[in-house]
Amino acid sequence: MKCIFKLFFILLVSTFCGCTKTALPQIKPIPVTAIKIKKQKIPADFEFVAVAESSHIIEMRARVEGYLESINYKEGAMVKEGQLLFVIDQRPFIAALEQAKAQLERQKAILWNAEQIRSRMMALYDQNAVSERDLDNAIAEELAAKANVMANQANVYQAELNLSFASIQAPASAMSSLAKYREGALIAPGEQNLLTTLYVIDPIWINFSVSDRDLLSSRNERLKKQLVWPEDQKFTVEAVLSDGTKLPSKGYIDFTSPAIQQSTGTMLIRSVFENKQSLVYPGQFVKVIVKGAFRPDCVIVPQTAIVQGENGAFVYVINQQNRLEKKLVELGDWYLDYWIILDGLKEGDLVVTLGVNRVRENSQVVITHFAPSVPKSQD
């Protein structure tokens, strides 16, 4: 009986030992999509929230006093250069002009008579019939008459100007606003007597501000040769409306403030756009995209490659053994669907772009697809 028990025990132990020697199943590499890091030149576009402003605000005021006879434009409509806006009662100015013309004719007659007297005096003086004093008086009378003619010619011109000022015209094509006076009102020249305001919207100004922090960052990147501005700083500017509509024409920067505003810590920049279709009005908010700068040797990775960890952003880099290593990276701006990497990666690194949620450090992976290293630009 004891022999049978020993034999059973030996068989049981042998069976157990045989099971422990069975090989474990081999773990398959995890399939991932990767990108091979390549330094490249990419455009550096800058976006800002901007506000449109009239390129020329014209305050219309009377230059002569009189009663407002008519308002000759539709309030709120576009007016053309030279279009008649207001008419002041012209009758007093017509009368003043006729009076000035009559006075001029009278002075011309006096001048003619003085010329005749001076001519006769010269003939008599040659015959020693009159004194030199008499001749001098005749010449003086002629010169005085000429001066009076010139003065009256100026009076006629002033009367013509006053008559023309009674018809108030638009000095430029612009959007009109409400008239401050109605027909029959007595209006006069002066700072307080505003008739209406015109707003030139073609071209239109679109103003935006850059923070001092962004200015310093841009300067530092340029010093490090990480950012290059266009020659002569000739940036182009695109404008996008709130509904996504782009202005058909590109703008340009024509003014940069020489100082930073202390209250906001920003610098004002003005861009100019054609606005022939009146797509933008003063006070309207738009988005501007400043183009022309570029990054010469830039490292970029798709946004899907970035993982946020306790110590900051990192990516998974595939080493020579096809295992994953964590690499902390310093993130810059976005470019399309990519992150600009300021530090942490070098050219030739293989970075996992898809499948990062299925892997961890030291995972064995196999690359099934390479993502394009050069993104397609968007217009």
C-alpha positions in Angstrom: 0.0 0.0 0.0 2.8 2.3 0.8 4.5 1.6 -2.5 1.3 2.5 -4.4 1.1 5.8 -2.5 4.7 6.7 -3.3 4.2 5.9 -7.0 1.1 8.2 -7.1 3.0 11.0 -5.4 5.9 10.7 -7.9 3.5 10.8 -10.8 1.7 13.9 -9.4 5.0 15.8 -8.8 6.2 14.9 -12.3 3.0 16.2 -13.9 3.2 19.5 -11.9 6.8 20.0 -12.9 6.0 19.5 -16.5 3.4 22.2 -16.4 5.7 24.8 -15.0 8.1 24.4 -17.9 5.4 25.4 -20.5 6.6 28.6 -22.5 4.6 31.8 -22.0 2.9 33.3 -25.1 5.1 36.0 -26.8 3.7 39.6 -26.6 3.2 41.1 -30.1 4.5 44.6 -30.8 1.9 47.4 -30.8 1.2 48.9 -34.2 1.6 52.7 -34.3 1.8 55.5 -36.7 5.0 57.6 -36.5 6.6 60.6 -38.0 10.3 61.2 -38.8 11.4 64.5 -37.5 12.7 66.8 -40.2 13.6 70.5 -39.8 11.7 72.6 -42.3 10.8 76.2 -43.2 7.2 77.0 -42.3 5.3 80.3 -42.4 4.9 82.1 -39.1 1.4 83.7 -39.2 0.1 85.8 -36.3 -3.6 86.2 -35.5 -5.1 89.1 -33.6 -8.6 90.4 -32.8 -9.0 93.8 -34.5 -11.4 96.7 -34.8 -12.3 98.5 -38.0 -12.1 102.3 -38.2 -12.9 104.9 -40.8 -9.8 106.0 -42.6 -11.1 109.5 -42.8 -13.8 111.0 -40.5 -15.1 114.3 -42.0 -17.0 116.7 -39.9 -19.2 118.9 -42.1 -19.7 122.4 -40.9 -21.0 125.6 -42.5 -18.5 128.2 -43.7 -21.1 131.0 -44.0 -24.1 132.0 -42.0 -27.7 131.6 -43.2 -30.9 129.6 -43.1 -30.7 125.9 -44.1 -32.8 125.6 -47.3 -32.6 121.9 -48.1 -31.0 118.6 -47.2 -30.0 116.9 -50.4 -28.8 113.4 -49.4 -30.3 110.3 -47.8 -29.1 110.0 -44.3 -27.1 106.8 -43.7 -26.4 106.2 -47.4 -23.2 106.3 -49.3 -22.5 109.7 -50.8 -20.1 110.3 -53.7 -17.3 112.9 -53.8 -18.7 116.3 -54.9 -22.3 115.2 -54.1 -24.5 118.1 -52.8 -25.4 117.6 -49.2 -26.9 120.9 -47.9 -28.0 124.2 -49.4 -28.1 127.4 -47.4 -30.4 130.2 -48.7 -28.3 131.6 -51.5 -30.2 134.9 -52.1 -28.2 137.1 -49.7 -25.0 135.8 -51.3 -26.2 136.4 -54.8 -27.1 140.0 -53.9 -23.7 140.5 -52.2 -22.0 139.2 -55.3 -23.9 141.5 -57.6 -23.1 144.5 -55.4 -19.4 143.6 -55.4 -19.5 143.3 -59.2 -21.1 146.8 -59.5 -18.6 148.3 -57.1 -15.8 146.8 -59.2 -17.2 148.3 -62.4 -17.4 151.7 -60.6 -13.8 151.5 -59.6 -12.8 150.5 -63.2 -14.5 153.7 -64.4 -12.6 155.7 -61.9 -9.4 154.1 -63.0 -10.1 154.9 -66.6 -10.7 158.5 -65.8 -7.5 158.6 -63.7 -5.5 157.2 -66.6 -6.9 159.9 -68.9 -6.0 162.7 -66.5 -2.5 161.3 -66.0 -2.0 161.1 -69.8 -3.1 164.7 -70.3 -1.0 165.9 -67.4 2.1 164.3 -69.0 1.5 166.1 -72.3 1.0 169.4 -70.5 4.1 168.8 -68.4 6.1 168.3 -71.5 4.9 171.7 -72.7 5.7 173.2 -69.2 2.0 174.0 -68.9 1.6 172.3 -65.5 3.9 171.8 -62.5 5.6 168.6 -61.6 3.5 168.5 -58.5 0.3 168.4 -60.6 1.7 165.5 -62.6 2.7 163.6 -59.4 -0.9 164.1 -58.1 -2.3 162.7 -61.4 0.0 159.7 -61.2 -0.9 159.1 -57.6 -4.6 159.2 -58.4 -4.1 156.6 -61.1 -2.2 154.3 -58.8 -4.9 154.7 -56.1 -7.6 153.8 -58.6 -5.7 150.7 -59.7 -5.4 149.6 -56.1 -9.2 150.1 -55.6 -9.9 148.0 -58.7 -7.7 145.2 -57.2 -9.5 145.5 -53.9 -12.9 145.3 -55.5 -11.8 142.3 -57.6 -10.9 140.6 -54.3 -14.4 141.5 -53.0 -16.0 139.9 -56.0 -13.9 136.8 -55.5 -14.9 136.6 -51.8 -18.6 137.1 -52.7 -18.3 134.2 -55.2 -16.7 132.1 -52.5 -19.4 132.8 -50.1 -22.0 131.9 -52.7 -20.2 128.6 -53.3 -20.0 127.9 -49.6 -23.8 128.1 -49.5 -23.8 124.8 -51.4 -22.1 122.2 -49.1 -20.7 119.2 -51.0 -19.1 115.9 -49.9 -15.3 116.3 -50.1 -14.9 112.5 -50.5 -17.0 109.4 -51.2 -18.1 108.2 -47.7 -20.9 106.8 -45.6 -23.2 109.6 -44.3 -24.8 110.0 -40.9 -27.7 111.9 -39.5 -28.1 115.6 -40.2 -27.9 117.7 -37.0 -30.1 120.5 -38.4 -33.4 120.5 -40.3 -34.6 122.8 -43.0 -35.2 126.4 -41.8 -32.6 126.3 -39.1 -30.2 129.2 -38.8 -26.7 127.8 -39.1 -23.4 129.6 -38.8 -19.7 128.7 -38.9 -18.1 127.4 -35.7 -16.8 124.4 -33.9 -20.1 123.7 -32.2 -22.2 123.9 -35.3 -21.8 120.4 -36.8 -24.0 119.6 -39.7 -23.2 115.9 -40.1 -20.3 113.5 -40.2 -19.0 111.4 -43.1 -17.1 108.2 -42.7 -14.7 107.1 -45.5 -14.7 103.3 -45.5 -12.8 102.6 -48.7 -10.0 102.3 -47.8 -10.8 101.2 -44.3 -8.4 101.0 -41.4 -8.3 97.8 -39.3 -6.4 98.3 -36.0 -5.0 95.7 -33.7 -2.7 95.6 -30.7 0.3 93.5 -29.8 1.2 92.8 -26.2 4.6 93.7 -24.8 5.0 90.0 -24.0 4.5 89.0 -27.6 6.8 91.7 -28.7 9.6 90.5 -26.4 9.0 86.9 -27.4 9.2 87.8 -31.1 12.4 89.8 -30.6 14.1 86.9 -28.7 13.1 84.4 -31.4 14.6 86.7 -34.1 17.8 87.0 -32.1 18.0 83.2 -31.9 17.4 83.0 -35.7 14.2 81.0 -34.9 12.0 83.6 -36.6 12.7 85.7 -39.7 10.7 88.8 -40.6 10.1 89.8 -44.2 12.4 92.2 -45.9 11.7 95.8 -44.9 9.0 94.4 -42.6 6.6 94.3 -45.5 3.9 92.1 -43.9 0.7 91.3 -45.7 -2.5 91.1 -43.7 -5.7 89.1 -44.2 -9.0 90.0 -42.5 -11.7 87.5 -41.6 -15.2 88.5 -40.6 -17.1 87.0 -37.7 -19.0 84.7 -40.1 -15.8 83.4 -41.6 -15.9 85.6 -44.7 -12.5 86.8 -45.9 -12.0 90.2 -47.4 -11.2 89.7 -51.1 -8.1 91.9 -51.0 -5.1 91.7 -48.7 -4.1 94.6 -46.6 -0.8 96.1 -45.5 0.6 97.7 -42.3 1.0 101.5 -42.7 1.5 102.5 -39.0 3.1 101.1 -35.9 2.9 103.1 -32.7 6.3 104.2 -31.4 5.3 103.6 -27.8 3.5 101.0 -25.7 0.3 102.2 -24.1 0.8 102.0 -20.3 -2.8 101.3 -19.4 -3.0 98.1 -21.6 0.6 97.1 -22.1 0.0 96.9 -25.9 1.3 98.5 -29.0 -1.2 99.8 -31.6 -0.7 98.7 -35.2 -2.8 99.9 -38.1 -3.5 98.0 -41.4 -5.2 99.3 -44.5 -7.7 97.4 -46.7 -9.7 98.1 -49.8 -13.4 97.9 -49.0 -15.1 98.5 -52.3 -18.0 96.2 -51.4 -18.5 97.8 -48.0 -18.1 94.5 -46.2 -16.6 96.1 -43.2 -17.9 99.1 -41.2 -16.3 101.2 -38.6 -16.5 99.7 -35.1 -16.8 96.1 -36.5 -14.7 93.4 -34.9 -12.6 91.2 -37.3 -9.8 88.7 -37.1 -6.6 89.7 -38.8 -3.8 87.3 -39.9 -0.4 88.9 -40.3 1.7 87.0 -42.9 5.2 87.3 -44.2 7.4 86.0 -41.4 8.7 82.4 -41.3 10.6 79.9 -39.2 13.7 78.6 -41.1 14.6 75.4 -39.1 11.5 74.4 -37.4 10.5 71.0 -35.7 6.8 70.3 -35.8 4.8 67.3 -34.7 1.0 66.6 -35.1 -1.0 67.6 -32.1 -2.1 64.0 -31.6 1.6 63.1 -30.7 1.6 65.3 -27.6 0.9 63.8 -24.2 0.5 65.9 -21.1 2.2 64.4 -18.1 3.0 65.5 -14.5 6.3 67.0 -15.6 4.9 68.7 -18.7 4.3 67.8 -22.3 6.1 64.8 -23.8 6.2 62.5 -26.8 7.0 58.9 -27.3 10.2 58.4 -29.3 11.0 55.0 -30.9 14.6 53.9 -30.2 16.7 51.5 -32.2 15.2 48.5 -30.3 11.7 49.6 -31.4 10.9 50.5 -27.8 9.4 53.7 -26.6 11.1 56.4 -24.7 9.5 59.5 -23.1 11.0 62.8 -24.2 9.9 66.1 -22.6 9.3 68.8 -25.2 8.9 72.6 -25.0 5.9 73.6 -27.0 5.7 76.7 -29.1 2.8 78.0 -31.2 0.4 76.0 -33.3 0.8 75.6 -37.1 -2.3 74.1 -38.8 -2.8 70.8 -36.9 0.8 70.7 -35.6 2.7 71.8 -32.6 5.9 73.7 -33.0 8.6 72.1 -30.8 11.1 74.6 -29.5 13.2 72.1 -27.6 13.4 68.3 -26.9 13.5 66.7 -30.4 16.2 66.5 -33.0 16.2 65.7 -36.7 15.7 62.0 -37.4 13.8 61.2 -34.3 10.9 58.8 -34.8 7.8 60.1 -32.9 4.6 58.2 -32.4 1.7 60.2 -33.7 -1.3 57.8 -33.5 -1.8 55.2 -30.9 -0.3 57.0 -27.9 -3.2 56.0 -25.8 -2.4 52.3 -26.3 1.3 52.5 -25.4 3.5 53.3 -22.4 7.2 53.8 -21.9 9.3 50.9 -22.9 6.5 49.4 -25.0 7.5 47.3 -28.0 6.0 48.8 -31.1 6.0 48.3 -34.8 5.5 51.2 -37.3 2.6 50.4 -39.6 2.3 53.8 -41.2 4.4 57.0 -41.6 2.6 60.3 -41.2 3.8 63.1 -43.6 6.4 65.2 -42.1 5.5 68.2 -44.2 1.9 69.5 -43.6 -0.2 70.8 -46.4 -0.5 74.6 -46.1 -4.0 76.2 -46.0 -4.9 79.3 -47.9 
